[in-house]
């Protein structure tokens, strides 16, 4: 029945509480159902994972004969490499030996010059006047010396006739010695001035090529100022450094292969010098390679890489470099032992990039079966066989990584 108009109606309190209880029960049942479904789904997934693991445990991996190798005894030559720019030891810098104005330069950068060739002209008026002054001083000293010699000779005759005393004769002798000393001094000063005038000329000290002009005509030069740099390219050097553990393998006179940047074919050099001590802080020892360059096909400043090849007299147990993997700083290989996969840590020694092989000091025996590539998804303890029988001792390098 509908309530009467104007009269408010309310539900009893016990009915409202009953409704809230029903809603809460429904929510609780729903949450329990969802949780139960999640647990059931998780358990189903766990069962599926366990099933797949069980299936994988029963799968036997088959490797081709070329994918499994045995360690091989071979020699590993040592290659020592170092790089650096080429320098020309026959480099000379022409400097001004006196102050003056540079009047002219007869050569430009890239010009070829010979030893003794005049390279330019310098205003040497000051030096020339000094030479003239010293020459005049020499003539004056010569005249004084002649006068002192005549006077002393006359005094000797007078002393023999007892017209003068012995003291007067000694005084004239002292005057003569002073005149001789002054004459010698004037000669020396004139010679020094002439040498300075000669050295002040711009003359090529060596034969070579003009590498750089440091001054231009018209400039006022000071003593020892650089004017020109001459480079002799007939002999070049490569300065590098090697470790202290490698220097004992090197000897002066060894042949060295040098690959110069921009030059297709390598050139042959010679190990010329080895530094007597290591450089502080780097523990590296400097070595110098001499390179003959008679045709001047190579230029100073080009970057070069030197390789010293040293023979190995010993036979070493080696594996292909692709068979060795590294994890957490430790080298390891995969072996097949008694039909199962085994991961084995190894200790490596020297290597040869040309052969693609690495010396194995410990971890494998000569008759071991080693996977020759870094296969992914391998599981230690999994079953494995080699198709066609035992591993072959091959030196070829297979692909770096394969999927299993």
C-alpha positions, 0 to 999 in steps of 0.5 A: 500500500502506498503511504499517505501523503504528508506522512514520512516513512522509514525502514526498520533498522534491522532490515538495513543491517541485514542488507549490509551483511549480504553485500559484505558476504558477496564481496568476500565470496568474490575475493576468495574466488579471484584468489583461488583462480590466481593460485590455480593459474600459478600452479598450472604455470608451475606444472607447465614449467616443470613439464618443459624442464623434464622434457628438456632434460630428456632431450639429447643435443647433437653436435656436428663433428666440426663443432667439437674439437680436441686441443691441439699442440702447436707453436704460437709466435709472439707479435709485439706491436707499438705505434707512433708518429714517424720523425726525421732525426736529420732535422736542422733549424737555421737560426739568425746568429746576429741581429739584423733585418732579413733582406731576402729568402731564396727558398720556400717551403718544400724546396730542396736544398743542399748542404752549403747552399745560401738560403737568404741574405741578412743585413750585416752592416753592424757586424761588417763595421765591427770587423773593419774596426777590429782590423784597424785596431790590429794595424795599430797594434802591429805598428806599436809592436814594430816600434817596440821591437826597434826600440828594444833592439836599440837599447840592447846595443846601447846596453852592450856599450854600457850607455844605458843601465840594465834596468832601462833594458828590462823596461824596454823588454817589458814594453815589447812584450806588452805590444806583442800581447796587444797585437795577439789580442787584436788578431784574436778579436778580428778573427772572432768578428770574422767568424761571427760575420761568416756564421751570420750568413744563412747557409744550409747545414744539411741537404734536405727539404725546407719544412717551414719558414719561420720568418719573412723578408723585412723582419728584424731578427734577433740572435738565435731566432729561427728562420728555416727548418730543413728536414732530411727524409732519407732516414726516418724513425718510429719511437714507441714503447713496450712493456717490461715483460716484452722488452727481454724478447727484443734485440737491436738489429731485429727486422720490424714490419712497419705499416705506415698510414696511407701506404698500401704495402708495409715497409721493413725497418730495423730495431735501432735502439732500446732505452736503458730504463723504464719511464716513470709512472708507465713502466714502459720502455722506449724503443726506436725503429729506423726506416730507410726512405731513399725515395722519400715516399714516406713523410715525417709525421705520418702515423705508423704501426710496427710489428715484431714477429718472434718465433715460438720454439715450444709446442703448446696445447691450444684451442680455437679462440672461439671456443673460449668464453669469459664470464665474471672475469673467468675464462671457461669452455664447454666440454662433452664428458660421458655424454653430458655437457660440462662447463670447465674453467680454464687458464689461458696463456699466449694467443696468436690472432693470425691462427685464431688460437689460444694457449690453454695452460690448465683446465682441459686434457689433450683428449678432451671434447671441446665445443668450438663455438660459444653456443647459447642456452647450454645447460650443464648436465644436459645430454649431448653427443657428437655426430659421426664419432669423436671430436676432430682436431681442426684449426679452422675457426667456426662462427662465433655464436650459435643458438641451441 
